Amino acid sequence: MNYRIATSALVVAVAIALAGADGAAAAPSTRTRDVCLVSPTGGGSLNTFILRDVKTLSPGGVIPLVGLYFVGTRKGAPLHGSAVMASDGSVRMGLFVHSSADSTNDFTAAGIVDATFLGTLKFDNDGDFVPNGTLAVSPVDCATIAIP
């Protein structure tokens, strides 16, 4: 009788161990982080982009971007977009900022940045799909930004 109990217990223990190993392999790690980007406006303020829960990019990978945007007026506007990493490690990103609720217009921004999101974005603020200027964006520690 003890032999059967011991054998059954061993079979159950092995099954649990194997299920745990398979479960761990089947659930890849989805690391995310917040990314905060700033760009001087020229008037002493900063264009600030707060990207929430940014997934890790790899060559050929595409990720969604969501978050908020604000300038010195500290009126947050939602933003969304996406980013794709090229085989050389550069990142092409595009954003749509919905700022017309408290500002004069919505705008788009797109450009090439590095894996830390350092780079230059071209922006279109009149809706004709032609860039009106550029924003040199730099990542900063999100802990240093007071988010409205």
Disulfide bonds with the S-S distance in Angstrom:
Cys36-Cys142 1.99
